[in-house]
Amino acid sequence: MAFNSVTALEGLVNQALGKADTPAVQQGISVGGLVLQGVLAASISRLAGHVDVNALDAALTKTLEGATELERVLAAGPVVQASAAEAADLNQPAQ
């Protein structure tokens, strides 16, 4: 069984590292994801009797995707708000 939460975690790590990381780092993330997939798959027999594994995976996926979005927003920095006068000027046709 493939876990979407692992893919979401890989996305978060990739975003946190930035796209300028090396192919070796990318490969390390991919290998880490494969190892995590294996560990989770091996744990299914114990988890399945206690929780809905698919629902757990979906919830973790949403959480990690939310963390990825939060990291993206924080990395973008502050948004400069235009004053009401500046906003009004922006709505005027160019001269």
C-alpha positions in Angstrom: 0.0 0.0 0.0 1.3 3.4 -0.9 0.8 6.2 1.6 -0.1 9.6 0.3 1.2 11.1 3.6 4.7 10.0 2.7 4.5 11.8 -0.6 3.2 14.9 1.2 6.1 14.7 3.7 8.6 14.5 0.8 6.9 17.6 -0.7 7.3 19.5 2.6 10.9 18.5 2.9 11.6 19.4 -0.7 10.0 22.8 -0.3 11.8 23.5 3.0 15.1 22.7 1.4 14.3 24.8 -1.7 14.7 23.8 -5.3 18.4 24.6 -5.3 19.3 21.4 -3.5 21.6 18.9 -5.1 20.5 15.7 -6.9 22.1 13.8 -4.0 19.8 15.5 -1.6 16.8 14.7 -3.9 17.9 11.1 -4.0 18.2 11.0 -0.2 14.7 12.3 0.2 13.4 9.8 -2.2 15.2 6.9 -0.4 13.9 8.2 2.9 10.4 8.2 1.5 10.8 4.6 0.3 12.1 3.5 3.7 9.2 5.3 5.4 6.7 3.6 3.0 8.3 0.2 4.0 8.1 0.9 7.7 4.5 2.0 7.5 3.5 -1.0 5.3 5.1 -3.3 7.9 3.1 -1.6 10.7 -0.2 -2.1 8.9 -0.9 -5.4 10.6 -0.7 -3.8 14.0 -2.4 -0.5 13.1 -5.3 -2.0 11.1 -6.9 -3.6 14.1 -7.0 -0.3 16.0 -7.5 2.5 13.4 -8.8 3.1 9.9 -5.4 3.2 8.2 -6.8 4.9 5.1 -8.4 7.7 7.2 -5.2 8.1 9.2 -3.2 8.4 6.0 -5.7 11.0 4.6 -5.6 13.0 7.8 -1.8 13.0 7.9 -1.7 14.0 4.2 -3.9 17.0 4.9 -1.8 18.0 7.8 1.5 17.8 5.9 0.0 19.6 2.9 -1.2 22.3 5.2 2.3 22.5 6.7 3.8 22.8 3.2 1.4 25.6 2.4 2.2 27.4 5.7 5.9 27.1 5.0 5.4 28.5 1.5 3.4 31.5 2.9 6.0 32.2 5.6 8.8 32.0 3.1 7.2 34.5 0.9 7.6 37.2 3.6 5.3 40.0 4.6 2.8 41.4 2.2 2.9 45.2 1.8 -0.6 46.6 2.1 -1.3 49.7 0.0 -3.0 52.6 1.7 -6.6 53.5 0.7 -5.2 56.5 -1.3 -2.7 54.4 -3.1 -5.3 51.7 -3.9 -7.6 54.5 -5.3 -4.7 55.7 -7.5 -4.2 52.2 -8.8 -7.8 52.1 -10.0 -7.3 55.3 -12.1 -6.5 54.9 -15.8 -2.8 55.5 -16.8 -2.0 58.9 -18.1 
